[in-house]
Structure formats: C-alpha cells, structure tokens
Amino acid sequence: MDYFMIRFFFLLIIFFKLILSSKEVLVFAPLPMLNKTEVYDNFYPMIKLLEKRLDKKIIFFYSENYENILEQFEKSQIDFAYLGPLPYLKLKEKYDHVEPLIYFKDKNNSVYYTCSLVKFLKSEKIQKIALTQPLSTCGYLSVNSMLDNKLEEYKYKYLGKHDEVALEIIRGNFDIGGLRTSIAKDYYHLGLEEIKRTDKLPGFVLAGNSKTLTKNELEKLQNILLDVPSKDYSTWGKDIKYGVEKAFDKDYDKLREMLKDINIPTQDNFDAK
C-alpha cells in the first residue's frame, strides 16, 4: 500500500470520528412555569428556527421539577436550557460547565424581570401562602424577602408552576402567594391583586452545556439568536418575543450575595389537605 493510500485511509478515519463525535440531536429543557402545552407552544417557533440554522434535530425535555432539570443538565442529558436566576446559580455552584448565552428582553426592552406577591381581591388575611418551587426565584427566596424575612411565621406550600399559584389563590385555597409578575398579570381580570413587587432581577437566561457542546457550537447558537430579526422573534412566546441580549455570569453577583444569608427549605411546612 503506497503512501497516498495510507494517508487517504488515515484522513478517512479522522473524518468518520468527527462525524460520530458531532451531536446530531440536541436536547432543550425549558423551566415548567406553565403547563406543558403552553411551554411547548412558547418555545416551538424558536426551536424550529434553531433546527434549521444548526441543521440538527432538537427535542424538548420537559419536567415539572426544577431539580430534575438541573440534575439532567449536570449528567450531560441536556444541551441547553431556559433557566431562571436561582436555578442558574444553583446549577453553576456545582457544575461549572453551564454557560450563560442570552437573555430575553421584555416589551420595554429590558432583560430584567420582577416577582409579585399577590392575593385575591379584598382578601386581608394571611395564613396560608402558595409558593412555586424551592429552586424558583419567585418562590421562597422572593416571597420571604417581600415579607421582610418572616415567611417562616406562616404556613406555606410548594405548588410547582406559577399559574397554579395564581389559580389556587383565586380558588380560595391560599391567601397569598408569589409568582412572576408577567404571569400574575394574566389573572388580574379574575380578581388577583398585587400586594408587593421585588426589585428588578437578572433575567431568565438561555444557558448552554459546555460539556456536551463545543465552544464553537455554543458561540454559533448564541450568535444565531443574537442575529434573529424582529419579524421572526415576534412570533415566539410572550416572554421571549421581544428580542435578546448577550448574557454574562457576572450579572448574577448581586443575587449570589443574597443567597449567602438564606437557607431555602425544600419541603412544605404544613399539609394543605
């Protein structure tokens, strides 16, 4: 076998190794702030655009448990995810391969958001408090802050999704609760009323997994989204339809300081049944 034939086979082996090492299917995980259908509908147009531009199949990983999403990300089962500030920070603490890529702007061109403490119209008592999830920024962390660090004086229960907090207060099963302001507003016409609002928090981030994606792949994903024209992203879900901005880990430093002084319980402190 001559030199050129040996070289040809050597290059062929390298070529096939590169093909096999390249991921043809990516896994995307959004936080379950709403029901599964609504979450899917919100992100479907964005995912279809990414599939076309990346020339890869992208599948959804949906879980109603924030902790499960973070665990699967850490196990390299998720390639990129839509994370709130608290889930992002908790993941970053133990898994340095999570890379912030972009923030999604709101209709006021801001990448920040707020959480609201809400009640049902004319209700004055505060006994039972509805929370989202332990790893939700608008859950224990924000509600405790809005109650001047007195949440432990009340009964509280984790309900999971933000919309479930709103509905359970409207049904009269809880007196007050905490959820993302943009979601709370969808229920004001049903009698939900804001009591208090947090200061602006660093926005939800699309974060990539640098253990499953190369630096070039992460940069390509980031640049595709940064270059999307408004006519395209205006068709996306209501919380991601106003454009994007590059994200940086240092933006979360203030929230890191807040977390140093609080221990967030993972269990309810009463049985609502």
C-alpha positions in Angstrom: 0.0 0.0 0.0 1.6 3.3 -1.1 2.0 6.4 1.0 -1.0 8.2 -0.6 -3.4 5.3 0.1 -2.3 5.1 3.7 -2.8 8.9 4.1 -6.2 8.6 2.5 -7.4 5.9 4.9 -5.9 7.9 7.8 -7.9 11.0 6.9 -11.0 8.9 6.3 -10.8 7.5 9.8 -10.4 11.1 11.2 -13.4 12.2 9.2 -15.7 9.5 10.5 -14.6 10.1 14.0 -15.5 13.8 13.7 -19.0 12.8 12.3 -19.6 10.4 15.2 -18.5 12.9 17.8 -20.8 15.6 16.4 -24.2 15.7 18.1 -27.0 15.3 15.5 -29.7 15.7 18.1 -29.8 18.4 20.8 -31.9 18.4 23.9 -33.6 21.6 25.1 -35.1 22.0 28.6 -37.4 24.9 29.5 -38.4 25.6 33.1 -42.0 24.4 33.7 -43.5 27.8 34.6 -46.8 27.0 32.8 -48.4 23.8 31.7 -46.6 21.5 29.2 -48.7 22.6 26.2 -48.1 26.3 26.9 -44.4 25.8 27.5 -44.1 23.9 24.2 -46.1 26.5 22.2 -43.9 29.3 23.6 -40.7 27.8 22.5 -41.6 25.8 19.4 -41.0 28.7 16.8 -37.6 29.4 18.3 -36.6 25.7 18.3 -37.7 25.3 14.7 -35.6 28.2 13.7 -32.6 26.8 15.5 -33.1 23.4 13.9 -33.0 25.0 10.5 -29.9 27.2 11.2 -28.0 24.5 13.1 -29.1 21.7 10.8 -29.8 19.5 13.8 -32.8 17.9 15.4 -33.8 19.5 18.7 -36.1 17.7 21.2 -37.8 19.0 24.3 -37.0 17.7 27.7 -40.0 18.6 29.9 -40.1 18.0 33.7 -42.3 19.7 36.3 -39.5 19.5 38.8 -36.7 22.2 38.6 -34.3 19.9 40.5 -34.7 17.2 37.9 -33.8 19.6 35.1 -30.7 20.6 36.8 -29.7 17.0 37.6 -30.1 16.0 33.9 -28.2 19.0 32.8 -25.3 18.0 35.1 -25.5 14.5 33.8 -25.0 15.8 30.2 -28.5 14.8 29.2 -29.4 18.4 28.4 -27.5 20.6 25.9 -29.2 23.9 26.6 -31.9 25.2 28.9 -34.1 28.2 29.7 -33.3 28.9 33.4 -34.4 31.5 36.0 -31.7 33.3 38.0 -31.9 31.0 41.1 -31.8 27.7 39.1 -28.9 29.0 37.1 -26.9 30.0 40.2 -27.7 26.7 41.9 -26.5 24.8 38.9 -23.4 26.9 38.4 -22.4 26.3 42.1 -21.9 22.6 41.4 -21.4 22.4 37.6 -19.1 24.9 36.0 -20.0 23.7 32.5 -23.1 25.8 32.4 -22.6 28.8 30.2 -24.9 31.8 30.0 -25.7 32.7 26.4 -28.5 35.1 26.0 -31.3 36.9 28.0 -34.7 37.5 26.6 -36.0 41.1 26.6 -39.4 42.2 27.7 -41.7 44.6 25.9 -40.0 47.5 27.5 -36.6 46.4 26.0 -35.4 45.3 29.5 -33.7 42.0 30.3 -34.7 42.2 33.9 -37.9 40.9 35.5 -39.8 41.0 38.8 -41.7 38.7 41.1 -45.1 39.7 42.7 -46.7 38.9 46.0 -50.4 38.6 45.2 -53.8 38.0 46.9 -57.4 37.6 45.8 -59.4 40.8 45.6 -60.5 42.2 49.0 -58.9 39.3 50.9 -57.0 40.6 54.0 -56.0 37.5 56.0 -52.5 35.9 55.7 -52.4 32.4 57.0 -51.5 30.1 54.0 -49.0 31.0 51.4 -48.6 29.5 47.9 -45.1 29.1 46.6 -43.8 27.8 43.2 -40.8 25.6 43.8 -37.7 25.7 46.1 -35.5 26.5 43.2 -37.8 29.1 41.7 -36.6 32.7 42.1 -40.1 33.9 42.6 -40.7 31.1 45.2 -39.4 31.1 48.8 -36.5 33.4 48.1 -38.5 36.4 46.8 -41.6 35.8 49.0 -39.5 35.7 52.1 -37.9 38.9 51.0 -41.2 40.7 50.4 -42.5 39.5 53.8 -39.4 41.1 55.5 -37.8 37.6 56.1 -40.9 36.5 58.1 -42.1 33.7 55.8 -41.4 31.1 58.5 -44.1 32.6 60.7 -46.8 31.4 58.2 -47.9 28.2 56.6 -46.5 27.7 53.1 -46.7 25.0 50.4 -44.9 24.5 47.1 -47.4 24.1 44.3 -45.0 23.9 41.3 -46.0 26.1 38.4 -46.6 29.9 38.6 -50.0 29.7 37.1 -51.1 27.1 39.7 -50.1 29.6 42.4 -52.5 32.2 40.8 -55.3 29.7 40.4 -55.1 28.3 43.9 -55.3 31.8 45.4 -58.3 32.7 43.2 -60.0 29.4 44.3 -59.6 30.5 47.9 -57.2 27.6 48.9 -54.4 30.0 49.8 -54.4 33.6 51.0 -51.3 35.0 49.2 -48.5 33.7 47.0 -45.5 34.6 44.9 -45.1 34.3 41.1 -43.6 36.1 38.1 -45.2 39.5 37.6 -45.8 38.9 33.9 -47.7 35.7 34.7 -49.6 37.3 37.6 -51.0 40.0 35.2 -52.8 37.3 33.2 -55.0 36.7 36.2 -55.8 40.3 37.3 -59.1 40.2 35.4 -60.1 37.2 37.6 -59.6 39.1 40.8 -55.9 38.6 41.5 -54.3 41.6 43.0 -50.7 42.6 43.6 -49.5 43.4 47.1 -45.8 44.0 46.6 -43.2 43.6 43.9 -39.5 42.7 44.1 -36.7 45.0 42.7 -35.6 44.1 39.2 -33.9 40.7 39.0 -31.4 39.5 36.3 -33.4 37.9 33.5 -34.1 34.4 32.5 -31.2 33.0 30.6 -30.7 30.5 27.8 -27.7 28.5 29.1 -25.6 26.0 27.2 -23.8 22.9 28.4 -20.1 23.2 27.5 -19.6 19.6 28.4 -21.8 18.4 25.5 -21.3 21.3 23.1 -18.0 22.7 21.9 -17.0 26.3 22.2 -17.8 26.9 18.5 -21.2 25.3 18.8 -22.1 27.4 21.8 -21.0 30.6 20.0 -22.9 29.6 16.9 -26.1 29.0 19.0 -25.6 32.4 20.7 -24.9 34.3 17.5 -27.9 32.8 15.7 -30.2 34.1 18.4 -28.5 37.5 18.6 -28.9 37.9 14.9 -32.6 36.9 14.7 -34.6 39.7 13.0 -37.7 41.1 14.8 -40.1 39.7 12.3 -39.0 36.2 13.4 -38.8 36.5 17.2 -42.1 38.5 17.3 -43.8 35.1 16.6 -42.3 33.4 19.6 -43.9 33.0 23.0 -45.0 36.0 25.1 -42.0 36.0 27.4 -39.4 35.6 24.6 -40.8 37.6 21.7 -39.2 41.0 22.2 -35.6 40.3 21.3 -32.4 39.1 23.1 -29.2 40.3 24.6 -25.9 38.7 25.4 -25.7 37.2 28.9 -22.8 37.3 31.4 -22.2 35.3 34.6 -21.2 38.5 36.5 -24.7 39.8 36.1 -25.8 37.4 38.9 -23.3 38.6 41.5 -25.9 40.6 43.5 -28.2 37.6 43.7 -25.3 35.5 44.8 -24.8 37.8 47.8 -28.5 37.5 48.7 -28.2 33.7 48.7 -25.4 33.7 51.2 -27.7 34.7 54.0 -30.7 32.3 53.4 -31.4 28.6 53.6 -34.2 27.7 51.3 -36.4 24.8 52.7 -37.1 22.0 50.2 -40.4 20.9 51.9 -43.7 22.4 52.8 -44.2 23.3 56.4 -47.8 22.1 56.5 -50.2 19.7 54.7 -52.9 21.7 52.8 -55.3 18.7 52.6 
